[in-house]
């Protein structure tokens, strides 16, 4: 089953291998990426903040020093979501009033990526406050989907996915609380990974309105929200996850043919459009014909209507930092502890499910890339099977893995036609907590069956 690919530019590990082999210098790799950006970004607007001068200086230093054994990304040009601090660059979260708010030091994840040999050549675009499945703001404009300039690349890591899909860079790192890595990967036809909550540090990923003490933000990982990579293949996704991981990750090495999978394509109140359902069902049928064991329902699955309500409430409180809701009501400490209890109970139910199943398959979103609009996707309607549905209901597919803090890898599985445009379609591969590398490996095995 083919899916649309826009570039044959090498991935991250392939670029690093070419540099190590001497067929490419770091300076040449950086220059080639910048040339691609200058050629492509006028019509896409994925890059919010260029970092070209510093990148060239870093390239010269790396070429002089040579690769080290612990640098799997040696010389690899990459971008990172605008909301991560990069020393000397602004962090705005899409607000014009923060366009001169310069980060005094690198976020912990940026530090890790640089230590692994990566060169950060810029920061990619986001929606205001990272709260939409589009990526537009008054500071950096609107990012377009490289498959169709009239469509969104997703959000809030939409600039990240667009830069990777178009071939500007081989990889990027975004964040995800409401599908913000998974939906852009799905919309743009690339690989993305929602990491297990707490695996990758978000220190240095803070709203610029927060106070800074002596130039340093003492950040904590907010509830539900994670940092996760985007790439064009599974191997790159895995190494980016390992570089970011603050605890050791293991691999089970269990072949997909020996795994038992559960496919979920129906959630209460969140119908899936035919443009997503057709490639999803096609992928499930292909896997079944290849001998993969897939169930279509299970009593072990937690009550998804209840999980969605609890997830939405927790996410809204977390993103508002406890500020009053639109109805004027403010969550109490008791409300918050009740949600933590509900989350723990839900996580336990998922853990019990994973005693029977190795992975769960599901759509990342109920639609393909949506047309540009001025209002948030979640405040308006989505056209699903020729009917108008509340946009916020689409978050149920993100909450499937987010509320119980599970990892979920997204791979491209094919394409569909949505509102007159042929667009990529992805699939989530969800696994137990801390099984991040196994999720990515299973996604890779699925991709090999689907695409050969």
N, C-alpha and C positions, 0 to 999 in steps of 0.2 A: 504494500500500500504506500504509494508515493506521498510525499509532503513537500510543499514549496520551500526550496532553499535559495537564498539570494546571493550567496558568496561561496567561493572556493578558497578563500583566504585561510591560512593554516590556523589551527587552534593554539592554545597556550603551551601545552607540552610539546607540540610539533615545533613551535617557534623557539622554545628553549633548547630543543634538541639540535636545531639548525645552528643556533649560536654556539653551542658547545662543540659542534662538529667543525666550526670555523667557516661554514659557508655563508654566514651572515654575522655582522657585528651588531652589538646592541644599538649603536647609533643608527645603523641602517634600518633595524627593526622599528625603532622609534620614529624615524623619518618617514618610513613607509606608512605607519599608522596615521601620522599627522597628515600626510598627503591624502590618504583615504578620507579622513574627516573633512578636510578642506574641499574635497570633491563631492562628498555625499551629504554633508550636514546642512547645506543651505536649504534643502527640501525636506529634511527630517527634523532638524533642531533637537537632536538628542543631547548634544554637549552643552551644558549650562556654563561651566567654568573651565576654560582651558588652563593647562599647566605646562605649556610647551617649553618655555625657557628653562624651567627647573628640570623638566624631563630630559632635555638635551644635556644639561650639566650632569645629571645622574648617569646618563648613558656613557658619557666620556669617562666618568669615574669607574663604572662597572667594566668597561672595555680595558681600562688600565689595570684593574685589579684581577680580572679573570673570574670564572665561575668557581664557587665553593661547593663542597659536597652537600651541604644542607640548604641549597638554593634551587628547588625544583622549578621555580619560575624565573630563573636567571635571565634578565634582559627582556622579559615579556612586557609589552606595553598594554596597560589596562586602564579602565576608568572605574570610578566608584560613585555611588549615589550621592547627590548633593548634600544630603543630610548628615553625612559623616564628616567630621573635622579632618581637614588636611592642612598642615601648618602653612600659614601664609596665604590661604585662600578663604573667601567668604563662605559662611554657612547661613542660609537665609530661610530654609523651609518654605521658599516661595514668597516671602514677604519683602516688599520694597524697602521697608524701614530698616531691614537688617543687611542691606546689600554691602555695607561697609563694615560688617561685623566679621573681623578676621580671626580665624582660629589660631591660637598661640602655639598649638602642638598637634601632632597627629592623634587621631583616635587609635585605640589599642588595636583594632583590626587593621588599620592602615599600617601601623608599625609592624605587625606580623607579616603582612603582604610584602612590604619593602624588605624585611629581613629575609624573606624567601626569594628575593631577587627581582620582584615585580617593579615596574616603573609606572607610577600613577601619572597619566598624561592629561587628566582632567576629571571633572565631576559631572554627572549626568542628571537630567532634568526630572522634576517631581511636581505633583500637584501641591497646592497650598496646604500646609500642615499634614501632608502625606495622607489625605483623606478621600481619594477618588480613584476610580479605575480609568482615569485619564491623567495626563501629565502636562499641566499648563498653569502658568502663573504670570503675574504682571512684571516680574523681574526678567525672566528668560523666555517667555512666550510659550507656544504650544508645540509639543512633540507629536509628530505624525508616525503612523505605522509604516514601516518601509515596504510592506506588501501592498498598501493602498493608502495614499496620502490623505484621503478623506476619512480615514478611520483612526481610532485611538490605538496606541501601542500598549494600552493598559496602564495601571498605576497601582501603587505609587512609584514602583521601580520601572516606570515606562521608558524613561530615557535610557536606563541600563539595558533593557531588552532590545530596544531599537538600535542601540550602538552595536550590540553583539550580533543581532540578526542581519544587519546591513553589511557587516564585515569591517566596520571601523576599528573595532578591537576584538580580541578573541574571548574576553571575559570581563565580568563586572561583579560587584557585590551590592546587593540591595537589602531591603528589610521587608518583613511580612507580618501583618497582624490580621488583615482581612483579604488575604490572597495577593499581597503586593509584590511577591516574587513569582508566585505560581500563575497568576492571571496574565501578567506581561509575557511570561514564557509561552503560555497557551496562545495568547493573541498574536505573538510574533514568530512562533514556530521555532523556539530554541529550548534548551534544557534549563531547568531551574530547580533549586532545592530549598524547601522550607526545613531548616534544621530543627532538631529537638530543642525545645525551649531551654535556654541557659547554656547551650553548647558553645556558642560564639559570643564573645564579649561585645556589648554595645557601649562600652565606656568611650566617651567622645562622640556619641550620637545623641545629642540633646538639643531641644528647642532653643534657639538663640535668645528667647525671652527669659530663660532661666538665668539666675544670677551666677556669675563666675567669681570664684574666690582665688585671688592671686593668680589669675589667668588659667585656672584649672577647674573643671567641672567634676565634682565627686558623683559620678553617675551610677545608677543601678539599672539592672535589666527590668524594664517595665513588664507588667503582667501581659502574657500572651505574645508579645512582640519578639521577633527573632531577626537575626542577620543571616542572609543566605545568598549563595552565589548563583550567577547565570553564566552559561557557556554554550558552546555549539556541539559538545559531545560529553559522554558520561565520564570519561577518564579525567577530563579537565574539571568537571564538577566535583569529582571525588577528591582530587588533590586540593582544590580550593577549600573544600569542607575540612579536610585534615589540617590545612594551614591555619584556619580560623579556630579550630577546636581547642578548647581549654582543658578537656579531659581526653584521655586516650580512647580511641574508637577501635573496635574489633570488627572482623569480617567472619561471617559464618561459613562462607564458601559453599553453601547448599545450592545445588543446581536448581534452576527454575522448574525443571521437569519433576523434581521431587517436592515441590512446594504446593500448598493448597491455598488458593486465592478466593477472596470474596469480592464480587463486582457489585457496586451500588450505583444504580442509575436512576433511582427514584427517591426523592426526599419530600416530606410533607410541605406543601406550600411553595415548592421551588421547582417547577417544571423545567425540563430541559428541551431546548429547541431542536428541531430535526437536524439542523446543520451540525450540531454537536453529537446528537444521538446516533446518526448514521455512521460516522467514522468510529465512534465508540463501540457500537454493536459489531461493526466490521472487524475491529481489532480483537474484541472478545471472541468472536467466532474463529478468527485465524489462530488465536492462541489455543482455543479448545481443539481445533483440528490438529494442532501440533502436539497435542497430548498434555497440555497444561490443565490441571484440575481447577475448575472455577465454579463456585456456587453462586447463585443469583439472589439468595436471601438467607438470613440467619436470625434466629431468636436471640442470639448473643449480642446483636447490635444494640447499643443503648437507644433509648427513646429519642429519636432525632428531633421531634418537635420540641421536646423539653430541652434538649441540648442546645438547639438553636436559640431559644429564648434566653437561656442562661449565658451563652456565649455573647449574644448581642448586648445584654445588660452589662456584663463584665467589660467588654471592649469599649462601650460608650463611656463607662465610668473611668476606665484607665486612660483613654485618649483625652478626656476632658479634665483629667487629674482631679476628679471629684467635684468639679464645678457644677452648678445647677443644670439640670436637663432643660430642653426647650419649654417644658411645662412648668418650670420654676422649682421643681422638686430636686433636692440634693440627697444623694445616697448617704445613709448613715454607716457608721462602723459596723453595726449589726448586719446591714445589707451586704457589706463587703465580706464579712466572715461567713455569712450564709453562702455567698457565691464561691468562696474558697472551699467550703465543705462540699458544695455541689460539683465543683471541678474535680476534687479528689475522688468523689464517688464515681463520676463519669470516667476518670482515668482508670480506676479499678475495673470498671466494666470493660473498657477497651483492653486492658491487660488480660482479662479472662478470655476475651474474644481471640487474642493473639496466642492463646494456648492451643487453639484449634486451627487458626489460619496464620499463614506466614505474612501475607500482605493483603491490603484492601485496594481495589481499583475503583476510581471514580473520576468524573469530569472535574476539571478545575473551576469551571464556571458554566452556567447554563446556555451561554451564547458565545459566538465568535466575536472578533474585534468589532466594537460598536462604532457607529458614525460619531464624529465630533459633535459635541453639544456644549452649551455655555453653562448649564447647571450640572451639578454632581450627578453621576449615574445613580447614586443611592437616593437622591431626592426626587428623581423622575421615574419614568416608566421604561421598561424594556419590552421590545416586541419579541414574544416567544410563541412560535407556532401560530402566527397571525393574530395573536391576542396581546393586549397590553397587560403587563404584570408589574407590580411594585419592584423598582430596582433594588431596594434593600433586601428583598427576599433572596437575591442571588448570592448573598453572603453566606447562606447555609452551606454552600459547597466549600467555602474557605473554612468555615467553622468546624467542619467535619474533623479536620486534623488539628486545628488551632486550639480549640477549647481543652482537649485532653493533652496538649503539649507534645504532639507526636511529630515525627519527621515525615516529610512527603516530597518525593522527587517527581518532577514533571518532565515527560518526554513528548516530542512531537509524534503523532500517530497517523496523520493524514491531513485531509482538507475537507472543507464543506462550503456550501454556498449560503451566505447569510445576507439577507436584504440586498440581493443582487450582486454580491462580490464573493469571489472564491478566496478563502482565507485559511490559514493553518488551524489545526486543532490539536490539543494536547490531552494527556491523561495523567492523573495523579496516581502514584504508587505509595501508599501509606503503610508504615510499619510500626513496630513497637518502639517505645522510647529508647534512644541511644542506638537504634539500628540504622543510622544514617547511611553508612557505607553499603549496607545490605539493600536498602531501598534503591540506592543509585545503581548497584549491581543488578538488581532485579529489573529496573527500568532499562538498563543496557541490554539485558537478555531479551526483554520484550521487544525492544527496538530491532534487535538482530532477527527475531522471528518475523516481525512485520515488514521489515525493509530489506532483509537479506544481508 
